[in-house]
Amino acid sequence: YNLLSMNFIKSHIDKDRKLLFTGILMLMVGIVVNDWVFSNVFKIESGIINLANHVFFGLFNIPLIICGCYLIFRSKREDNLKIYRYITNIILIFLSFLACLIIIEVVLRLEFLNEHDNPFPVFIPYKLKEINKNINQKNVAFSRQHPFGFNDKVRPEEKPAGVFRIAVLGDSFVWGDGVPYEVIWSHRLEDKLSQKYGGKVEVLSWGLRGWSTIDQFNFLRKNGLRYHPDLLIVGFTANDPDMGDYPQQYFKVNLVPLIWPLRALVPNAVDFFSEHLEAMVNKWSGRLGYQNWENQLYTPQNLEKYSELLEELAEFCAAHGIRLLFVLTPCYHDPGHQQRFAAIIPLLQKAHIDYVDLYPVLEKSLKGYKVRDLWANRANPHPGVLQTEIYAAAVGDYLKENYLK
């Protein structure tokens, strides 16, 4: 009898400790693993407003905190058998869900559900994203040697005597998102001009991912003038009219911190469901997602502000003796880019800014190619080598005719 009593007490204490540990673990996960802690305590910034963080915090983090507190409280009581049954059932449900995800992961890795021929795929396999990540990691490593983080050689502030200095301001197109250094269109432009003019023409590449025209103008005012450019080329892309009034908002489940451990185990399965769910939410909301955000940049109110910015930029360049050229760079031959440019060209004309619209030459030269063949790589829709070569050739020809005679 005493032996049975001792075993019962020992088993009861072990169970209580397990329940206490489980409660503490759930409480800590609920408190720590969320976007607010990662962004404010660990200083991990995502750069976007991800509404999925708020949804998951309400559906998972708060219940985890409540359940953790409850289990800690229950660990002090004697009869916890029912609680253990609930925990066991939850674990079984989770393991069943995980098994399904593993099966889906295998199917996706075998490429049974690929979208290789889709010009605008919803889901991109993880292995392709890793290729893109590796390319950009090399670009990031090289750009760290530049004082402003540009993906360019470090240039002296003082312009060499007898040199015509061109500065190309831009965003990720000029930084080189998804492509090797030598493929960036401003670098290709410098190569072409060097072949004809030798060292008498140089091209500085001033671009950062996420920059808009207002960011580029701010850099020019604060730091760019020190380099004494003779010609400023602004590589315009469709999202450059961002005046900061419309924050980008997304619903990306795969970027929720609570999902990261699961994504590390089955990345394709998590991304597949997350990206399809995001596409449905974007279509339903009319407000979330990149395309809906970009549409807001072309409202009359925002374009009016952008027009004022262009006029200010033109006056600034004229006051400092800098010639100004806008180059409208489309991202593949999508008629949507032509429509965007059609809204911008009147604003450039109003501000008396010279411009080159590259959509017609791109559409003429590459209309026989599939859209995915024009991407930076299979996971990145930024312009690839076929497009950057056309950008550089067309701009080079225009400069020879109008600025380098």
LUMTORTOR-564584 format. One record per residue (C-alpha): chain; z negated, y, x; residue in three letters; residue number from 1. Coordinates in nm, 4 decimals. Each point is the difference from the previous one (the first is absolute). Layout:
BEGIN
DOZA   kette         pz         py         px   rest    nr
DOZA       A          Z          Y          X    Ala   NUM
...
//
This chain:
BEGIN
DOZA   kette         pz         py         px   rest    nr
DOZA       A     0.0000     0.0000     0.0000    Tyr     1
DOZA       A    -0.0895     0.2449     0.2802    Asn     2
DOZA       A     0.3246    -0.0862     0.1815    Leu     3
DOZA       A     0.2056     0.0685    -0.3139    Leu     4
DOZA       A    -0.1810     0.3280    -0.0502    Ser     5
DOZA       A     0.0655     0.1059     0.3594    Met     6
DOZA       A     0.3716    -0.0832    -0.0321    Asn     7
DOZA       A     0.0225     0.1945    -0.3277    Phe     8
DOZA       A    -0.1705     0.3059     0.1528    Ile     9
DOZA       A     0.2178    -0.0180     0.3132    Lys    10
DOZA       A     0.3155    -0.0306    -0.2111    Ser    11
DOZA       A    -0.1174     0.2891    -0.2218    His    12
DOZA       A    -0.0652     0.2266     0.2996    Ile    13
DOZA       A     0.3415    -0.0843     0.1513    Asp    14
DOZA       A     0.1696     0.0824    -0.3274    Lys    15
DOZA       A    -0.1848     0.3289    -0.0269    Asp    16
DOZA       A     0.1043     0.0979     0.3502    Arg    17
DOZA       A     0.3604    -0.0884    -0.0749    Lys    18
DOZA       A    -0.0128     0.2059    -0.3168    Leu    19
DOZA       A    -0.1573     0.2905     0.1852    Leu    20
DOZA       A     0.2639    -0.0196     0.2755    Phe    21
DOZA       A     0.2812    -0.0193    -0.2573    Thr    22
DOZA       A    -0.1394     0.3024    -0.1829    Gly    23
DOZA       A    -0.0313     0.2046     0.3194    Ile    24
DOZA       A     0.3543    -0.0986     0.1046    Leu    25
DOZA       A     0.1473     0.1001    -0.3361    Met    26
DOZA       A    -0.1934     0.3265     0.0047    Leu    27
DOZA       A     0.1205     0.0880     0.3509    Met    28
DOZA       A     0.3625    -0.0896    -0.0754    Val    29
DOZA       A    -0.0070     0.2075    -0.3176    Gly    30
DOZA       A    -0.1460     0.3012     0.1796    Ile    31
DOZA       A     0.1886    -0.0114     0.3307    Val    32
DOZA       A     0.3448    -0.1447    -0.0725    Val    33
DOZA       A     0.1628     0.2869    -0.1865    Asn    34
DOZA       A     0.2347     0.2861     0.0770    Asp    35
DOZA       A    -0.2669     0.2709    -0.0068    Trp    36
DOZA       A    -0.2083    -0.1645     0.2758    Val    37
DOZA       A     0.3052    -0.0830     0.2137    Phe    38
DOZA       A     0.1404     0.3527    -0.0219    Ser    39
DOZA       A    -0.3264     0.1940     0.0400    Asn    40
DOZA       A    -0.2234    -0.2211     0.2131    Val    41
DOZA       A     0.2466    -0.1980     0.2125    Phe    42
DOZA       A     0.2585     0.2839    -0.0027    Lys    43
DOZA       A     0.2851    -0.2307    -0.1088    Ile    44
DOZA       A     0.2497     0.2210    -0.1824    Glu    45
DOZA       A     0.2812    -0.1479    -0.2092    Ser    46
DOZA       A     0.1804     0.3322    -0.0498    Gly    47
DOZA       A     0.0656    -0.0608    -0.3688    Ile    48
DOZA       A    -0.1867     0.0070    -0.3296    Ile    49
DOZA       A    -0.0234    -0.3644    -0.1008    Asn    50
DOZA       A    -0.1200    -0.0267    -0.3599    Leu    51
DOZA       A    -0.0427    -0.3754     0.0426    Ala    52
DOZA       A    -0.3120     0.0804     0.2042    Asn    53
DOZA       A    -0.1623     0.1590    -0.3043    His    54
DOZA       A     0.0991    -0.2881    -0.2279    Val    55
DOZA       A    -0.1308    -0.2639     0.2396    Phe    56
DOZA       A    -0.3211     0.1919     0.0576    Phe    57
DOZA       A    -0.0656    -0.0045    -0.3739    Gly    58
DOZA       A     0.1100    -0.3601    -0.0592    Leu    59
DOZA       A    -0.1369    -0.1661     0.3137    Phe    60
DOZA       A    -0.2230     0.2161     0.2216    Asn    61
DOZA       A    -0.2335     0.1166    -0.2753    Ile    62
DOZA       A    -0.0366    -0.3544    -0.1493    Pro    63
DOZA       A    -0.0652    -0.1326     0.3521    Leu    64
DOZA       A    -0.2766     0.2562     0.0505    Ile    65
DOZA       A    -0.1545    -0.0776    -0.3401    Ile    66
DOZA       A     0.0215    -0.3782     0.0500    Cys    67
DOZA       A    -0.1393     0.0326     0.3531    Gly    68
DOZA       A    -0.3037     0.1906    -0.1277    Cys    69
DOZA       A    -0.0470    -0.2539    -0.2790    Tyr    70
DOZA       A     0.0105    -0.2963     0.2410    Leu    71
DOZA       A    -0.2514     0.1665     0.2301    Ile    72
DOZA       A    -0.2294     0.0489    -0.2990    Phe    73
DOZA       A     0.0550    -0.3569    -0.1264    Arg    74
DOZA       A    -0.0764    -0.1474     0.3446    Ser    75
DOZA       A    -0.3686     0.0736    -0.0656    Lys    76
DOZA       A    -0.0050    -0.2082    -0.3182    Arg    77
DOZA       A    -0.0453    -0.3749    -0.0291    Glu    78
DOZA       A     0.2789    -0.1239    -0.2287    Asp    79
DOZA       A     0.3357     0.0901     0.1524    Asn    80
DOZA       A     0.1931    -0.3161    -0.0832    Leu    81
DOZA       A     0.2205     0.1775    -0.2564    Lys    82
DOZA       A     0.0798     0.2756     0.2498    Ile    83
DOZA       A     0.1143    -0.2585     0.2542    Tyr    84
DOZA       A     0.2303    -0.1530    -0.2606    Arg    85
DOZA       A     0.1578     0.3384    -0.0624    Tyr    86
DOZA       A     0.0447     0.0599     0.3723    Ile    87
DOZA       A     0.1540    -0.3456     0.0435    Thr    88
DOZA       A     0.2457     0.0635    -0.2836    Asn    89
DOZA       A     0.0991     0.3360     0.1457    Ile    90
DOZA       A     0.0578    -0.1593     0.3413    Ile    91
DOZA       A     0.2151    -0.2728    -0.1572    Leu    92
DOZA       A     0.2066     0.2594    -0.1858    Ile    93
DOZA       A     0.0491     0.1987     0.3192    Phe    94
DOZA       A     0.1001    -0.3109     0.1974    Leu    95
DOZA       A     0.2494    -0.0960    -0.2707    Ser    96
DOZA       A     0.1438     0.3516     0.0087    Phe    97
DOZA       A     0.0182    -0.0154     0.3800    Leu    98
DOZA       A     0.1786    -0.3369    -0.0145    Ala    99
DOZA       A     0.2621     0.1503    -0.2315    Cys   100
DOZA       A     0.0478     0.2921     0.2376    Leu   101
DOZA       A     0.0437    -0.2390     0.2935    Ile   102
DOZA       A     0.2725    -0.1871    -0.1894    Ile   103
DOZA       A     0.1741     0.3282    -0.0821    Ile   104
DOZA       A    -0.0365     0.1061     0.3651    Glu   105
DOZA       A     0.1806    -0.3175     0.1122    Val   106
DOZA       A     0.2786     0.0583    -0.2533    Val   107
DOZA       A     0.0462     0.3591     0.1180    Leu   108
DOZA       A    -0.0017    -0.0967     0.3671    Arg   109
DOZA       A     0.2763    -0.2506    -0.0727    Leu   110
DOZA       A     0.1939     0.2968    -0.1480    Glu   111
DOZA       A     0.0603    -0.1536    -0.3421    Phe   112
DOZA       A    -0.0696     0.3401    -0.1590    Leu   113
DOZA       A     0.1609     0.2319     0.2538    Asn   114
DOZA       A     0.1823     0.3204    -0.0936    Glu   115
DOZA       A     0.2246     0.0276     0.3047    His   116
DOZA       A     0.3008     0.1119    -0.2046    Asp   117
DOZA       A    -0.1946     0.2461    -0.2136    Asn   118
DOZA       A     0.0713     0.3586     0.1176    Pro   119
DOZA       A    -0.3351     0.1127    -0.1379    Phe   120
DOZA       A    -0.2331    -0.3018     0.0319    Pro   121
DOZA       A    -0.3416     0.0012    -0.1619    Val   122
DOZA       A    -0.1472    -0.2577     0.2392    Phe   123
DOZA       A     0.0600    -0.0121     0.3765    Ile   124
DOZA       A    -0.1245    -0.3068     0.1939    Pro   125
DOZA       A    -0.2903     0.0519     0.2355    Tyr   126
DOZA       A     0.1908    -0.1221     0.3073    Lys   127
DOZA       A     0.2545     0.2806    -0.0482    Leu   128
DOZA       A    -0.2819     0.2520    -0.0350    Lys   129
DOZA       A    -0.1425    -0.1269     0.3298    Glu   130
DOZA       A     0.3350     0.0641     0.1727    Ile   131
DOZA       A    -0.0028     0.3553    -0.1343    Asn   132
DOZA       A    -0.3643     0.0400     0.1046    Lys   133
DOZA       A     0.0761    -0.1111     0.3563    Asn   134
DOZA       A     0.2854     0.2509     0.0301    Ile   135
DOZA       A    -0.2198     0.2838    -0.1213    Asn   136
DOZA       A    -0.2860    -0.1040     0.2256    Gln   137
DOZA       A     0.2297     0.0544     0.2987    Lys   138
DOZA       A     0.0995     0.3396    -0.1388    Asn   139
DOZA       A    -0.3633     0.0938    -0.0541    Val   140
DOZA       A    -0.0910    -0.1092     0.3536    Ala   141
DOZA       A     0.2792     0.2152     0.1457    Phe   142
DOZA       A    -0.0753     0.3002    -0.2210    Ser   143
DOZA       A    -0.3605     0.0070     0.1212    Arg   144
DOZA       A     0.1189     0.1427     0.3304    Gln   145
DOZA       A     0.1391     0.3035    -0.1833    His   146
DOZA       A    -0.2421     0.2894    -0.0604    Pro   147
DOZA       A     0.1100     0.0260    -0.3651    Phe   148
DOZA       A     0.0538    -0.3702    -0.0697    Gly   149
DOZA       A     0.3790     0.0291    -0.0096    Phe   150
DOZA       A     0.2114    -0.3023     0.0889    Asn   151
DOZA       A     0.1740     0.1915     0.2779    Asp   152
DOZA       A    -0.0203     0.0654     0.3703    Lys   153
DOZA       A    -0.2468     0.2670     0.1045    Val   154
DOZA       A     0.1957     0.3188     0.0600    Arg   155
DOZA       A    -0.1081     0.3108     0.1911    Pro   156
DOZA       A    -0.0743     0.3018    -0.2146    Glu   157
DOZA       A     0.2101     0.2226     0.2222    Glu   158
DOZA       A     0.3682    -0.0491    -0.0698    Lys   159
DOZA       A     0.2037    -0.0801     0.3139    Pro   160
DOZA       A     0.2439     0.2704     0.1029    Ala   161
DOZA       A     0.3485    -0.0376    -0.1398    Gly   162
DOZA       A    -0.1044    -0.2608    -0.2569    Val   163
DOZA       A     0.0747     0.0246    -0.3715    Phe   164
DOZA       A    -0.3133    -0.1413    -0.1624    Arg   165
DOZA       A     0.0201    -0.1632    -0.3426    Ile   166
DOZA       A    -0.3135    -0.1012    -0.1886    Ala   167
DOZA       A     0.0307    -0.2484    -0.2851    Val   168
DOZA       A    -0.2835     0.0287    -0.2520    Leu   169
DOZA       A    -0.0484    -0.2886    -0.2393    Gly   170
DOZA       A    -0.2182    -0.2706    -0.1419    Asp   171
DOZA       A     0.0082    -0.3785     0.0438    Ser   172
DOZA       A     0.3808     0.0125     0.0409    Phe   173
DOZA       A    -0.0474     0.2007     0.3207    Val   174
DOZA       A    -0.3153    -0.1846     0.1075    Trp   175
DOZA       A     0.1943    -0.3261    -0.0313    Gly   176
DOZA       A    -0.1832    -0.2068    -0.2616    Asp   177
DOZA       A     0.1099    -0.3618     0.0309    Gly   178
DOZA       A     0.2549     0.0443     0.2792    Val   179
DOZA       A    -0.0143    -0.0118     0.3810    Pro   180
DOZA       A    -0.0162     0.3257     0.1922    Tyr   181
DOZA       A     0.3672     0.0000     0.0974    Glu   182
DOZA       A     0.1158    -0.0361    -0.3628    Val   183
DOZA       A    -0.1681     0.3202    -0.1275    Ile   184
DOZA       A     0.2770     0.2336    -0.1091    Trp   185
DOZA       A    -0.1229     0.3043     0.1929    Ser   186
DOZA       A    -0.0109    -0.2101     0.3196    His   187
DOZA       A     0.3520    -0.1272    -0.0698    Arg   188
DOZA       A     0.1044     0.3630    -0.0491    Leu   189
DOZA       A    -0.1396     0.0942     0.3408    Glu   190
DOZA       A     0.1816    -0.2940     0.1593    Asp   191
DOZA       A     0.3327     0.1087    -0.1497    Lys   192
DOZA       A    -0.0437     0.3631     0.0981    Leu   193
DOZA       A    -0.1066    -0.0978     0.3511    Ser   194
DOZA       A     0.3215    -0.1980     0.0434    Gln   195
DOZA       A     0.2016     0.3170    -0.0668    Lys   196
DOZA       A    -0.2212     0.2786     0.1333    Tyr   197
DOZA       A    -0.2114    -0.1806     0.2576    Gly   198
DOZA       A    -0.3414     0.1585     0.0435    Gly   199
DOZA       A     0.0990     0.3319    -0.1520    Lys   200
DOZA       A    -0.1080    -0.1084    -0.3499    Val   201
DOZA       A    -0.3272    -0.1682    -0.0858    Glu   202
DOZA       A    -0.1344    -0.1215    -0.3331    Val   203
DOZA       A    -0.3719    -0.0038    -0.0743    Leu   204
DOZA       A    -0.1142    -0.2358    -0.2757    Ser   205
DOZA       A    -0.2844     0.1491    -0.2004    Trp   206
DOZA       A    -0.0835    -0.2425    -0.2793    Gly   207
DOZA       A    -0.3043    -0.1662    -0.1526    Leu   208
DOZA       A    -0.0225    -0.2520    -0.2802    Arg   209
DOZA       A    -0.0929     0.1650    -0.3285    Gly   210
DOZA       A     0.0998     0.3512     0.1040    Trp   211
DOZA       A     0.1670     0.2273    -0.2543    Ser   212
DOZA       A     0.1788     0.3302     0.0605    Thr   213
DOZA       A    -0.3240     0.1947    -0.0344    Ile   214
DOZA       A    -0.1650    -0.2171     0.2702    Asp   215
DOZA       A     0.2998     0.0473     0.2267    Gln   216
DOZA       A    -0.0065     0.3765    -0.0520    Phe   217
DOZA       A    -0.3713     0.0115     0.0789    Asn   218
DOZA       A     0.0613    -0.1847     0.3265    Phe   219
DOZA       A     0.2826     0.2364     0.0905    Leu   220
DOZA       A    -0.2227     0.3027    -0.0540    Arg   221
DOZA       A    -0.3000    -0.1422     0.1808    Lys   222
DOZA       A     0.1547    -0.1929     0.2901    Asn   223
DOZA       A     0.3778    -0.0195    -0.0184    Gly   224
DOZA       A     0.0748     0.3543     0.1120    Leu   225
DOZA       A    -0.1493    -0.0756     0.3415    Arg   226
DOZA       A     0.3007    -0.2233     0.0723    Tyr   227
DOZA       A     0.2532     0.2808    -0.0578    His   228
DOZA       A     0.2635    -0.1940    -0.1997    Pro   229
DOZA       A     0.3438     0.1577    -0.0313    Asp   230
DOZA       A     0.0828    -0.2051    -0.3074    Leu   231
DOZA       A    -0.2362    -0.1558    -0.2528    Leu   232
DOZA       A     0.1348    -0.2955    -0.1948    Ile   233
DOZA       A    -0.2038    -0.1063    -0.3011    Val   234
DOZA       A     0.0710    -0.3605    -0.0929    Gly   235
DOZA       A    -0.0434     0.0219    -0.3763    Phe   236
DOZA       A    -0.0963    -0.3118    -0.1979    Thr   237
DOZA       A    -0.0444    -0.0343    -0.3744    Ala   238
DOZA       A    -0.3802     0.0319     0.0063    Asn   239
DOZA       A    -0.0104     0.3165     0.2136    Asp   240
DOZA       A    -0.0564     0.2410    -0.2946    Pro   241
DOZA       A    -0.3590    -0.1249    -0.0127    Asp   242
DOZA       A    -0.2081     0.3165    -0.0261    Met   243
DOZA       A    -0.3289    -0.1892    -0.0235    Gly   244
DOZA       A    -0.0449     0.0472    -0.3750    Asp   245
DOZA       A     0.0675    -0.3608    -0.0955    Tyr   246
DOZA       A    -0.2103    -0.2654     0.1780    Pro   247
DOZA       A     0.1538    -0.3440     0.0390    Gln   248
DOZA       A    -0.1740    -0.2524    -0.2214    Gln   249
DOZA       A     0.0515    -0.3745     0.0119    Tyr   250
DOZA       A    -0.1358    -0.3226    -0.1422    Phe   251
DOZA       A    -0.0041    -0.2330     0.2996    Lys   252
DOZA       A    -0.2316    -0.2964    -0.0469    Val   253
DOZA       A     0.0792    -0.1375     0.3477    Asn   254
DOZA       A    -0.1514     0.3146     0.1574    Leu   255
DOZA       A    -0.3360    -0.0362    -0.1770    Val   256
DOZA       A    -0.2646    -0.0819     0.2668    Pro   257
DOZA       A    -0.1476    -0.2772    -0.2167    Leu   258
DOZA       A     0.3371    -0.1794     0.0121    Ile   259
DOZA       A     0.0493     0.0220     0.3769    Trp   260
DOZA       A    -0.1682    -0.3359     0.0840    Pro   261
DOZA       A     0.2123    -0.1758    -0.2615    Leu   262
DOZA       A     0.3154     0.1741     0.1254    Arg   263
DOZA       A    -0.0783    -0.1136     0.3552    Ala   264
DOZA       A     0.0046    -0.3603    -0.1261    Leu   265
DOZA       A     0.2982     0.0120    -0.2395    Val   266
DOZA       A     0.1859     0.3262     0.0728    Pro   267
DOZA       A     0.3258    -0.0837    -0.1767    Asn   268
DOZA       A    -0.1669    -0.1172    -0.3208    Ala   269
DOZA       A    -0.2236     0.3088    -0.0176    Val   270
DOZA       A     0.2884     0.2372     0.0761    Asp   271
DOZA       A     0.2280    -0.1750    -0.2496    Phe   272
DOZA       A    -0.2381     0.0531    -0.2907    Phe   273
DOZA       A    -0.1126     0.3424     0.1194    Ser   274
DOZA       A     0.3505     0.1406     0.0421    Glu   275
DOZA       A     0.1276    -0.1354    -0.3323    His   276
DOZA       A    -0.3081     0.1345    -0.1755    Leu   277
DOZA       A     0.0530     0.3358     0.1708    Glu   278
DOZA       A     0.3639     0.0098    -0.1174    Ala   279
DOZA       A    -0.1058    -0.0648    -0.3601    Met   280
DOZA       A    -0.2756     0.2628     0.0148    Val   281
DOZA       A     0.2387     0.2580     0.1497    Asn   282
DOZA       A     0.2564    -0.0629    -0.2716    Lys   283
DOZA       A    -0.2620     0.0206    -0.2732    Trp   284
DOZA       A    -0.1872     0.3061     0.1273    Ser   285
DOZA       A     0.2842     0.2352     0.0884    Gly   286
DOZA       A    -0.2413     0.1642     0.2461    Arg   287
DOZA       A    -0.0982    -0.2591     0.2591    Leu   288
DOZA       A     0.2153    -0.1173     0.2879    Gly   289
DOZA       A     0.2286     0.1646     0.2496    Tyr   290
DOZA       A     0.3012     0.0582    -0.2246    Gln   291
DOZA       A    -0.2049     0.1645    -0.2726    Asn   292
DOZA       A    -0.1654     0.2187     0.2642    Trp   293
DOZA       A     0.3334     0.1066     0.1467    Glu   294
DOZA       A     0.1314     0.0873    -0.3474    Asn   295
DOZA       A    -0.2782     0.2580    -0.0297    Gln   296
DOZA       A     0.1267     0.1736     0.3132    Leu   297
DOZA       A     0.3211     0.0889    -0.1821    Tyr   298
DOZA       A    -0.1536     0.1703    -0.2988    Thr   299
DOZA       A     0.1053     0.3658    -0.0433    Pro   300
DOZA       A    -0.3493     0.1226     0.0852    Gln   301
DOZA       A    -0.0150    -0.1862     0.3305    Asn   302
DOZA       A     0.3573     0.0859     0.0988    Leu   303
DOZA       A    -0.0779     0.3674    -0.0583    Glu   304
DOZA       A    -0.2865    -0.0239     0.2494    Lys   305
DOZA       A     0.2198    -0.1910     0.2411    Tyr   306
DOZA       A     0.2690     0.2675    -0.0260    Ser   307
DOZA       A    -0.2549     0.2624     0.1050    Glu   308
DOZA       A    -0.1012    -0.2178     0.2947    Leu   309
DOZA       A     0.3628    -0.0322     0.1132    Leu   310
DOZA       A     0.0470     0.3758    -0.0130    Glu   311
DOZA       A    -0.3173     0.0513     0.2023    Glu   312
DOZA       A     0.1156    -0.2565     0.2575    Leu   313
DOZA       A     0.3409     0.1669     0.0304    Ala   314
DOZA       A    -0.1570     0.3438     0.0495    Glu   315
DOZA       A    -0.2421    -0.1386     0.2585    Phe   316
DOZA       A     0.2777    -0.1603     0.2045    Cys   317
DOZA       A     0.2144     0.3141    -0.0192    Ala   318
DOZA       A    -0.2912     0.2157     0.1149    Ala   319
DOZA       A    -0.0450    -0.2198     0.3085    His   320
DOZA       A     0.3676    -0.0360     0.0840    Gly   321
DOZA       A     0.0214    -0.3682    -0.0943    Ile   322
DOZA       A     0.3125    -0.1249    -0.1729    Arg   323
DOZA       A    -0.0766    -0.2306    -0.2918    Leu   324
DOZA       A     0.1897    -0.3019    -0.1296    Leu   325
DOZA       A    -0.1046    -0.2412    -0.2744    Phe   326
DOZA       A     0.1387    -0.3544     0.0208    Val   327
DOZA       A    -0.0263    -0.1889    -0.3297    Leu   328
DOZA       A    -0.0599    -0.3631     0.1000    Thr   329
DOZA       A     0.0306    -0.2552    -0.2826    Pro   330
DOZA       A    -0.1661    -0.3381     0.0174    Cys   331
DOZA       A     0.3087    -0.2217    -0.0614    Tyr   332
DOZA       A     0.2794     0.0694    -0.2486    His   333
DOZA       A    -0.2096     0.0269    -0.3137    Asp   334
DOZA       A     0.1351     0.2523    -0.2557    Pro   335
DOZA       A    -0.3594     0.1035    -0.0588    Gly   336
DOZA       A    -0.0018     0.1706     0.3403    His   337
DOZA       A     0.3178     0.1864    -0.0901    Gln   338
DOZA       A    -0.1728     0.1319    -0.3111    Gln   339
DOZA       A    -0.3046     0.1066     0.2028    Arg   340
DOZA       A     0.2184     0.1850     0.2495    Phe   341
DOZA       A     0.1909     0.1705    -0.2800    Ala   342
DOZA       A    -0.3304     0.1582    -0.1079    Ala   343
DOZA       A    -0.0812     0.1157     0.3554    Ile   344
DOZA       A     0.3349     0.1427     0.1113    Ile   345
DOZA       A    -0.0181     0.3054    -0.2323    Pro   346
DOZA       A    -0.3442     0.0787     0.1438    Leu   347
DOZA       A     0.1387    -0.0127     0.3550    Leu   348
DOZA       A     0.2886     0.2247    -0.0998    Gln   349
DOZA       A    -0.2403     0.2454    -0.1608    Lys   350
DOZA       A    -0.2027     0.0131     0.3228    Ala   351
DOZA       A     0.3229     0.0361     0.2057    His   352
DOZA       A    -0.0754    -0.3179     0.1945    Ile   353
DOZA       A     0.2858    -0.1907     0.1602    Asp   354
DOZA       A     0.0055    -0.3671    -0.0980    Tyr   355
DOZA       A     0.1832    -0.3304     0.0437    Val   356
DOZA       A    -0.0014    -0.2499    -0.2867    Asp   357
DOZA       A     0.0354    -0.3471     0.1507    Leu   358
DOZA       A     0.0219    -0.1859    -0.3311    Tyr   359
DOZA       A     0.3828     0.0174    -0.0318    Pro   360
DOZA       A     0.0644    -0.1311     0.3521    Val   361
DOZA       A    -0.2659    -0.2682    -0.0367    Leu   362
DOZA       A     0.1355    -0.1129    -0.3356    Glu   363
DOZA       A     0.3548    -0.0090     0.1349    Lys   364
DOZA       A    -0.0882    -0.1876     0.3184    Ser   365
DOZA       A    -0.2525    -0.2506    -0.1350    Leu   366
DOZA       A     0.0885    -0.0591    -0.3659    Lys   367
DOZA       A     0.1141    -0.3543     0.0851    Gly   368
DOZA       A    -0.3388    -0.0957     0.1398    Tyr   369
DOZA       A    -0.2907    -0.1432    -0.1943    Lys   370
DOZA       A    -0.2977     0.2331    -0.0240    Val   371
DOZA       A    -0.2329    -0.2424     0.1813    Arg   372
DOZA       A     0.2423    -0.0074     0.2954    Asp   373
DOZA       A    -0.0572     0.3733     0.0436    Leu   374
DOZA       A    -0.3791    -0.0241     0.0165    Trp   375
DOZA       A    -0.1974     0.0561     0.3203    Ala   376
DOZA       A    -0.0948    -0.3667    -0.0234    Asn   377
DOZA       A    -0.0331    -0.2578    -0.2781    Arg   378
DOZA       A    -0.3351     0.1426    -0.1078    Ala   379
DOZA       A     0.0574     0.3727     0.0474    Asn   380
DOZA       A     0.2486     0.2087    -0.2044    Pro   381
DOZA       A     0.0091     0.2843     0.2503    His   382
DOZA       A     0.3449     0.0547     0.1563    Pro   383
DOZA       A     0.1110    -0.2660     0.2460    Gly   384
DOZA       A     0.2451     0.0125     0.2874    Val   385
DOZA       A     0.3124     0.0208    -0.2189    Leu   386
DOZA       A    -0.1302     0.3123    -0.1692    Gln   387
DOZA       A    -0.1583     0.1697     0.3001    Thr   388
DOZA       A     0.3253    -0.0369     0.1924    Glu   389
DOZA       A     0.1856     0.1807    -0.2787    Ile   390
DOZA       A    -0.2664     0.2712    -0.0165    Tyr   391
DOZA       A     0.0275     0.0623     0.3740    Ala   392
DOZA       A     0.3804    -0.0061     0.0101    Ala   393
DOZA       A     0.0460     0.2313    -0.3000    Ala   394
DOZA       A    -0.2637     0.2488     0.1150    Val   395
DOZA       A     0.1353    -0.0079     0.3544    Gly   396
DOZA       A     0.3496     0.0834    -0.1234    Asp   397
DOZA       A    -0.1339     0.2848    -0.2122    Tyr   398
DOZA       A    -0.1950     0.1449     0.2907    Leu   399
DOZA       A     0.3003    -0.0120     0.2292    Lys   400
DOZA       A     0.2055     0.1906    -0.2541    Glu   401
DOZA       A    -0.2584     0.2573    -0.1039    Asn   402
DOZA       A    -0.2759     0.0355     0.2602    Tyr   403
DOZA       A     0.1109    -0.1320     0.3382    Leu   404
DOZA       A     0.3384     0.1631     0.0540    Lys   405
//
